[in-house]
């Protein structure tokens, strides 16, 4: 039987976490000054309560403060937690944070 808080990946009976709050990132000042733009992918571990328990950047570091701003924004997002067979579980989820001037 599935336990509350168990870590799962996709598959039969699994409903992925769904974002319920906006993903609002603060545009880094250094990037703004230079007119830079970027997209940063962040992998988040969404717990059984819909909160981000861990966040890590995926791919190559972008720089200009984008990576840190993306991670900070991702940690503030709230979700409807993933479920497996109707039980609230933990699951990794990927977010893309776009920065445009």
N, C-alpha and C positions, 0 to 999 in steps of 0.2 A: 504494500500500500504506500501511496505517496504521503510524505510527511510535510507539514507546514514548514517553509523555509529551506526545503531541500533545493540544491542547485541542479538545474536541468538545462538541457539544450532542446532545440526544436525537435518535433516529432509528433506522432499520433497523440491526440488528447491534450496537446500543449497550445495555449494561447499566449502569444508574445506580449510583453509589457506595452502599454500604450500611454503616450505622453498626455498629461492633463494640464500642464502649465507651459507657458511660452519659454522658448530657448532664447534668452536675451543676453547677448555678449556685449561687453563694453569694448568699443573700438580702441585699440592701443594708440596712445598719443604718438609714439615714435612712427608707427605705420601711417597714421593720419598725416603727420608732418611731411612724409615722403610720398604720399599719395598711393600707398601700397594697398593691395587687396589680396585675399587668400581664402582658401577653404581648408578647414582642419577637421579630420575625422577623429572622433573620440569614442572609445569603447567604455561603456558604463555597466557596472554590476547593479542591477535593480533588485532591491531586497523584497521580501514578502509583504512589506508595508508600502511599497511604491517609492521608496527613497533610494538615492544613489549611494551605495556603500563604498564603491571604488570607481575611479575614473582614470583612464590612461590614454595617451595620444597614440594613434595608429599612424604608421608611415614615417616619413622623413620630417624632421623638425623644420618648421617654416621660418621662425625667427620674428623679429620686430615686435615681440610681445604677443603675437597671435596664439601661440601654443598655450601659454599661461591663461590668456583670456578665455580661450575655448574650454579649457579644463575647469576653470572657475565657473563659467556659465553652465556647463554640463552638470556640475555638482549641485546646482540649485534647482534643476528640473525635477518635477514630481511626476509620477506615473501611476497608472492603474497597474497593479502588479501582474506579473505573468501567472498563469494557472496551469496546472496539469491535472486533468480529471476533476476540475472544479476546486482544487486545493491551491492556495496561494504559495508560490515558490519563488526562488531567486533565479535570475536569468541574465546573461550578458546581452547587451543591446548596443547597436552602433548609432551614433548621432553624427550629423555633418553640420559644422558651424561655418556659415559663410560670412565673410567680412567684405563689405563693399562700401567705398567712401560715399 
